[in-house]
């Protein structure tokens, strides 16, 4: 069984037991999180697709921890111009374990 949920303008395909990285939510570990914007649910034999959301469906998860991702380096170099620019970026995330899909 899996579901497609919408969070912060992004879509995620999740199953029970999956660990998903979301943008930082400022939650404590072991907090419960509920996602009510469910776009589709498939249980193997019957698929429900919302228009745009599935009525009465929700996905429940538990916060595992919060952290920062690995650094991504952005390097811009213009050849023969003696010009370069180096920047780094680390994404803040919240790790969530999906515990239950209702629908």
N, C-alpha and C positions, 0 to 999 in steps of 0.2 A: 504494500500500500504506500502510495506517495501523494504529496500535495504540492501545488505550486502556490507560493505565497508572495505577497507584495510588501516590501518594507523599505522606506526611504527612497521610493522611486525605482527600486531594483526588484527583480523577480528571482526567487530562489526555489529550486526543486528539492524538497526535503522528504525524508522517510523517518519512521520512528527509530531512535537510536543514533541518528546522524548528529555530527558536531559541525555547526555552521558558524562562520565568522561574519558578524554584522558590524556596521559602523558603531562607534562607541555609544552606549546607552546609559552610562552612569548608574549601573546597578551593582549590588553586592553579590558575591558568590552565594549560590543556593537560592537566590530569588527566583520566583516564578514569573515567566513572561508569556503573554497571550497574544497571538497574532490572529486578528479577526478578518483581515483582508485576504481571503482565500480565493484564488482565481480558478482552481481546478482540483479535483480529487479523483484518484483512480485506485480501486481496491483489487484489481486483477480481473474482475468480471464485469464491473459496472463503472463507467466513467461519468463524472458530473463536471460539466464546464459551465461556469457562471457567465452572466451577461450584465455587468462585468464581474460580479462576485457571486459565490455560491451561498445561498440562504442558509443561515444557521450553522455554518461550518466554522471551525476554529482549530488552530494548532497551538499546543501548549508546550513550552520548553522551560529548561532550567539553566540559569547562568552558571557557567563553569568558572570563568575568570575574565579579567580584562587585561589587555596588554598592548604592545606595539609591535608592528611587523618589522621585517628586515628592511634595511635602508635600500632605496632605489636611487641610483645616481643618474642625474640628467646632465649630460655634457654636450654643450653646443660649441662647435669650433668652426671658424670660418677660415678656410685655407688661404694662405698667402696674405692675410689681413692682420696678423699678429693679434687676433681677437679670439678669446675663448671664455666660456662661462660654465662653471660647475656648481650644481645644486644637488642637494639630497632631500629625500622625503621619506618619512616613516608614518605609516597608517596606524591610527588608534583603532582598536577593535574590541568587540565583546564576543567571547566564545560561548555559544549556546548549544546545549544538548536537547534535541527534540524528544519529548517524552510521550506525547499523545497527539493523535490526529482524530478529531471528532467531526462527523459530518454525515 
